[in-house]
Amino acid sequence: MTTQFEHNLENLRSKLLLMGQLANDSLQGAIKALLEGDSVLAKAVRVKDEEIDDLENELSEEVTSCLSTHAPVASDLRLLVSIIKISHEVERIGDEAKAIARRSRKTATPDFHQIPKMGEIAREMIQDALSIFVEYDEEKAKAIWTRDLEVDQLHKENNQFCQSLVEQDPTTSSSVFEVLFISKSLERVCDHAVNISKETVFMATSRDVRHAPEFKKSALRKELE
Amino acid sequence: MQEAPTANPENSSLENTEEYREPAIRIKELDFLYGNNQVIHNVTLDIFPKEIMAFIGPSGCGKSTLLRCLNRMNDLVDGARIGKGSIEIHGVDLHDKSVDVIELRKKVGMVFQKSNPFPKSIYQNVAYGLQIQGVKSKRTIDEKVEESLRKAALWEEVKDRLNENAYGLSGGQQQRLCIARTLAVEPEIILMDEPCSALDPVATGRVEELILGLKDEYTIVVVTHNMQQAGRISDRTAFFYLGKLIECDQTKKIFLNPSKQQTEDYISGKFG
């Protein structure tokens, strides 16, 4: 028989996944709005962010209630702590999507260089991070951290690309800077996906790998080399 | 019913780690029976000096029986006996013929679930143990009474009414008085059998603070049904089920990520 507490935990899990899916949809909407110059879609993304914020508030309230009334321990405690932390990361993804949507109106450049590729990787990384929350897979988590290095490289390439555009035609700088900010937003989104997957490792195993030296970017780069 | 696994010796002893210390209490392969009813099965566990060890587990799992074995309180129960194994305190087998049970119970004091002050004054409750030990000096007894009441965090509340009947104290104060009474005879180990189960949250908080304060000087073993209490006060926690030690580990580990599913299910309230 499922207890009320177990039922509550299941609802919280579902709500977090819904929130994650909304944030990922928002991000994809923002990128589509950017690439297609779709201002209606950009506005819809900004509105959707409120829905994501509301879900974060609901999760925060419900987790607090669970903690105070059930005093959970072990895997239940780790799940609740992780839900709070992951929901914050997801909320930040929503914020970055909103920022991209806002900036999409200010860019007039025809070439977004690595932005579409970064957007696609970000989508996959968020999806993978959410999937290991549902079904834990440490190898998949590590693949997300390695994938983040690829995104960093693409952001670096965008940086160089934008620099060369400004050097060629300084009058485009304002629009080009928007692209650079968007690239930075996507790079941050992928960092949030990494954080989600690291929280998931804690949730599943109680190991805190957030600052583990072997999983820092420098160590992962060295390993790849 | 799922068979309870035997205790993992790596978890119940620190012998294989760099932190190895001589245990204050060493329980080795202990079987304990009431008549033909075996209630403790092959328990091996080390308890180290100046640590707080919590025993947890559902009712009837043998935790209180094991606690009472540690100062031979079970000697008073008809048919209670050790089947096999031993309990040693600093290397001395408790059931060795040379062991004086009265001396043992001085060294290994006990605080019970329900506070049980004597129907005497507050002062007399603490002084009693000293007096039956033959301490005659009024000054020595006065000093010891004050010291014990201070250690039990009760002195400030009772210093002006030491001659009043102990029954006039609140439940929480009575329990701290019983702790003071235990401390007066200078034990090395204190056993506590659900010491807060009859107390309100404020009194429970005071007793818990007191237990934490005593840790610097005493080895403490506490049986509790309150998981949060075990989490708050103990250094290590041992989980028992059906008379078997299922898991013993650092309390933080037990409550964050226990090794055994049975432990997780019990502390999460899924059974018991």
Chai-1 contact restraints between the chains, C-beta under 6 A:
chainA,res_idxA,chainB,res_idxB,connection_type,confidence,min_distance_angstrom,max_distance_angstrom,comment,restraint_id
A,A71,B,Q228,contact,1.0,0.0,6.0,A-B,restraint_1
A,V73,B,F255,contact,1.0,0.0,6.0,A-B,restraint_2
A,V73,B,I267,contact,1.0,0.0,6.0,A-B,restraint_3
A,A74,B,P258,contact,1.0,0.0,6.0,A-B,restraint_4
A,A74,B,E264,contact,1.0,0.0,6.0,A-B,restraint_5
A,A74,B,I267,contact,1.0,0.0,6.0,A-B,restraint_6
A,A74,B,S268,contact,1.0,0.0,6.0,A-B,restraint_7
A,D76,B,S268,contact,1.0,0.0,6.0,A-B,restraint_8
A,S206,B,L256,contact,1.0,0.0,6.0,A-B,restraint_9
A,S206,B,N257,contact,1.0,0.0,6.0,A-B,restraint_10
